[in-house]
Amino acid sequence: MAGKKQFDMDTALDAAMIQFWRDGYTDTSLDDLSRATGLNRSSIYSSFGDKDTLFLRCLDLYAARYGEKYDAALSCAASEPVAAVRAFFDVTLARIADPELPDGCLIAQSAMTIPVLSPSVAGHARQTLGAQLRRLRAVLKAGRLTDQDAEAFAVHAAAVNQSLAVMSRAGATPEQLRAIVGVTVDALWQALRA
């Protein structure tokens, strides 16, 4: 049929997300996106908009996909805050260990390139990173920490989570990554005991 799209939008968006995740926003060209999605430039523009718009959709897809997993992991925070934070990090470690996925984290990559991103993309990257911090802050407050301690641990846990992605790209072993998580979880356990 004339005018009917001959590709699956979700599959193409997922392929674009993986491309951005693998090479980052600044090092991904439209030609790279075309190869990754199997779409020509005009199909990319007509279906997804310009590179910024496509990237924002990919960032939202990534945040939603892993946000749901983080929310599920943190669901027991009120009764078991240490187990919830460990489960939160387990989501990240499982993603890092998945051989089908690129190393690192699309959000961490985006945050590191904020100085060279357009204002709208940089702002969206900040919001996406901020959502992770808000998620952690809320569950840590529910886990019997004072507001001040919940804020400190939320910032720390978000920073550790992003550093796991950076360390994995730099070649850290799974054992080293688990040891990093262990230090944070132990510190939280100590704070809750105090």
Protein Blocks (a to p, Z undefined) as FASTA:
>chain_A
ZZiacbdfklmmmmmmmmmmmnommlpcfklmmmmnopafklmmmmnopfklmmmmmmmm
mmmmmmmmmmmmmmmmmmmmmlmmmmmmmmmmmmmmmmkbcehjfklmmmmmmmmmcfkl
mmmmmmmmmmmmmmmmmmmmmnopafklmmmmmmmmmmmmmmmmmmmmnopafklmmmmm
mmmmmmmmmmmmZZ
